[in-house]
Amino acid sequence: MRGLSWHQWAGRFWPYATTLFDYIHRAMPYQAPESLSVDDTYAVVAYILNLNGILPADGKLDKVTLPKIKMPNRDGFIPEPEFRKITNSK
């Protein structure tokens, strides 16, 4: 992802828009994690998706539309090897 700006990297890294939402909601802002409201989080995610050409400027982002977003790298995302194998905890 060398040579990409932060917003381009964010749009191409996350395989699902819901994962991007979850990360932003839990980690932002840096100085006060988990302090964004749900509406503010949707606004930040919509902004990032718009910068990546994934969501139009007048696009609506909410709990219904967020899971329907198809991220550019959804089918190209390859998890780390230790996360590829699902094992039973027993």
Beta strands, then each sheet from edge to edge (+ up, - down):
end
